[in-house]
């Protein structure tokens, strides 16, 4: 029982130390002058920029898809028109 109480006290002490370290890390993120905070904010800014770029590229992809579909429709229409003109040219010969 004494050994278990010692182990329990040791774990409680270790838990308190870890909680203190966690609070220090949280405080260091709040202070914009620390290296960790600067890296965190830079990473966050880079993530936001990449998300914006991704959104822009997705929108451009959708625009190109619509444009491609329109061009495919025009191609089919022009092929039909070409076939009609070819048959008319053969008839006139």
Secondary structure, 3 states (H helix, E strand, C coil): CHHHHHHHHHHHHHHHHHHHHHHHHHHHHHCCCCHHHHHHHHHHHHHHHHHHHHHHHHHHHHHHHHHHHHHHHHHHHHHHHHHHHHHHHHHHC
